[in-house]
Amino acid sequence: MTRGFSWSLPLLSGGIFGALSTIATIGDPDLFWHLAQGRQTVTDGLARVDVFSWSVNGLPVLTDQWLGQVIWYEAYVALGWNGIIVLRALLVAATVTLIVAAALMAQRRPIVALIAALPAITLTRFAWTERPQLMGLCCFAGLILLLRASSARPRVLMAVPALILVWANLHASFALGLAVAAIACAELWLRRPEARRLAGGVVALSVLVTLLTPSGISIWTSASGHFLSPPRVIQEEGVPDVTQPYGFVFAFVVLAVLVTAQLSRPTMLRDVALLMPVLFVSMTAARHTPFFAVVSAPYLAAHAPAAVGAIAARLRISVRLPAFPPRVPSLRIDVATVVIAIVAVVGAGLFARGEPNLSPYPIGALSSLPPGPGVVNDYDWGGFLIWYAPATPVFIDGRLFPYTGDALRDYETVVSLGPTWRDVLARRGARALLLKPASPLAVRARDLRWPIVTESVSYVLFLVPNSR
């Protein structure tokens, strides 16, 4: 990039939001099993079969997030729980920086670009969790920035295969990134015949590097499962709910894009080709909604001012957007800003409260858990038990896809008190139930006067009568 662009505002924004993210304590239920798998990879090598459960023990497991899990675990080894907070804050800072940079590249008025980026920053806030998914979101923001820059400098696309290679080893969301990159290259192929060899080469190489993972060709099985057939029984895999805060923000972003497209100058084919596929994917599951917000930020930055002007004209309201001189901060200021941002984010992470929030988990039941297989646990507690009770294998946890099939169906039958729930417990050889007190299964077990080993306001541990 020439000095027509400055990183100062994006870096400042990233530093502020990254530092603020350290206020949130650790508590994502999936973090614990990600750490356990990262530790297993570092100490024993990459496992391709399950060793943490008793319901699918020995069956194949996905390896699509192995690098992300190792990075999270190494952060924990280096700095304990504060290492997790620091890594999360750095990823948040990087994601926000890339979102604002893409908006600023489309709209050189800083205030306008920042306002256009705020909805995306707000929606990604719901994904600021301690798992490889956040790394995938950061990679997606980086891809959108590259595609925005490639409009003027197509050779920037040469960085895409390297990004996809890293991304494919971090998280299965690389599949969406590859699709978006392919669409952008197709548009470039149609618009600029002299760039057809570059566009074709970038797509071909990007597809090939996805095979340079431990999963090989099966990496696409994992990706298709996440995007095409997510298990709807899990809340984050369900369709977006506009009555929830994240759903409201998502609906606002979609509405803003539609209104902008209607009132501003005609939308270019490139923008339509990028926005529509990502919107479709984002509407398939709640966890995917941040992707559309990220890809819409530069579009809103470029076109929303015209839409605002059109609305103001119809209402006969005078709107004057702030004007700024074309002066761009020097490279020294950019360097100083990145140093200050990193120091602020890392410093905030090191001084944050490091211990995870374990109040939602059955910490008091750990000493009473029977060792070995047989405990049917609440889904939300699977990762916690994998990390804190390794001697007691879980029935189910947030890894989810290894359980798709008989194990997931049996779990749904049991917790929903399906007609055969007692038969399932007997067939599975269940010995104990670790549940939330208000769950239907816990209420039924209490009515049947099943023996209670220990309980509190947040958990109850039953023994299954006549179990082996």
TAWOGI-V826298 format. One record per backbone hydrogen bond with DSSP energy under -1.0 kcal/mol. NH is the residue of the N-H (numbers start at 1). CO is the residue of the C=O. Records with the same first field share a line. If there is no record, write none. Layout:
NH = CO / CO
This chain:
5 = 2
11 = 7
12 = 8
13 = 9
14 = 10
15 = 11
16 = 12
17 = 13
18 = 14
19 = 15
20 = 16
21 = 17
22 = 19
23 = 20
31 = 28
34 = 30
35 = 31
36 = 32
37 = 33
38 = 34
39 = 35
40 = 36
41 = 37
42 = 38
43 = 39
44 = 40
50 = 59
54 = 394
58 = 50
59 = 56
61 = 48
66 = 63
67 = 169
69 = 65
70 = 66
71 = 67
72 = 68
73 = 69
74 = 70
75 = 71
76 = 72
77 = 73
78 = 74
79 = 75
80 = 76
85 = 81
86 = 82
87 = 83
88 = 84
89 = 85
90 = 86
91 = 87
92 = 88
93 = 89
94 = 90
95 = 91
96 = 92
97 = 93
98 = 94
99 = 95
100 = 96
101 = 97
102 = 98
103 = 99
104 = 100
105 = 101
106 = 102
107 = 103
113 = 109
114 = 110
115 = 111
116 = 112
117 = 113
118 = 114
121 = 117
122 = 118
123 = 119
124 = 120
125 = 121
126 = 123
127 = 124
128 = 125
129 = 127
131 = 129
134 = 131
136 = 132
137 = 133
138 = 134
139 = 135
140 = 136
141 = 137
142 = 138
143 = 139
144 = 140
145 = 141
146 = 142
147 = 143
148 = 144
149 = 145
150 = 146
152 = 149
153 = 149
156 = 153
157 = 154
158 = 155
159 = 156
160 = 157
163 = 159
164 = 160
165 = 161
166 = 162
167 = 163
168 = 164
170 = 167
171 = 167
174 = 171
175 = 172
177 = 173
178 = 174
179 = 175
180 = 176
181 = 177
182 = 178
183 = 179
184 = 180
185 = 181
186 = 182
187 = 183
188 = 184
189 = 185
190 = 186
191 = 187
192 = 188
195 = 192
196 = 193
199 = 195
200 = 196
201 = 197
202 = 198
203 = 199
204 = 200
205 = 201
206 = 202
207 = 203
208 = 204
209 = 205
211 = 208
212 = 209
213 = 211
216 = 213
218 = 215
219 = 216
220 = 217
222 = 218
223 = 219
224 = 220
225 = 221
226 = 222
227 = 223
228 = 224
234 = 231
237 = 234
238 = 235
244 = 241
248 = 244
249 = 245
250 = 246
251 = 247
252 = 248
253 = 249
254 = 250
255 = 251
256 = 252
257 = 253
258 = 254
259 = 255
260 = 256
261 = 257
262 = 258
263 = 259
264 = 260
272 = 268
273 = 269
274 = 270
275 = 271
276 = 272
278 = 274
279 = 275
280 = 276
281 = 277
282 = 278
283 = 279
284 = 281
286 = 238
287 = 236
288 = 285
289 = 286
291 = 288
293 = 289
294 = 290
295 = 291
296 = 292
300 = 296
301 = 297
302 = 298
303 = 299
304 = 300
307 = 303
308 = 304
309 = 305
310 = 306
311 = 307
312 = 308
313 = 309
314 = 310
315 = 311
317 = 312
334 = 330
335 = 331
336 = 332
337 = 333
338 = 334
339 = 335
340 = 336
341 = 337
342 = 338
343 = 339
344 = 340
345 = 341
346 = 342
347 = 343
348 = 344
349 = 345
350 = 346
351 = 347
357 = 26
361 = 358
363 = 361
365 = 362
366 = 363
368 = 365
369 = 366
372 = 391
376 = 432
378 = 434
381 = 378
382 = 379
385 = 381
386 = 382
387 = 383
388 = 384
389 = 385
392 = 389
394 = 52
400 = 397
401 = 399
403 = 400
408 = 403
409 = 405
410 = 406
411 = 407
412 = 408
413 = 409
414 = 410
415 = 411
416 = 412
417 = 414
418 = 413
421 = 418
424 = 420
425 = 421
426 = 422
427 = 423
428 = 424
430 = 425
431 = 374
432 = 374
433 = 462
434 = 376
435 = 460
439 = 436
443 = 439
444 = 440
445 = 441
446 = 442
447 = 443
448 = 444
449 = 446
450 = 445
453 = 461
456 = 459
460 = 435
461 = 454
462 = 433
463 = 451
464 = 431
467 = 464
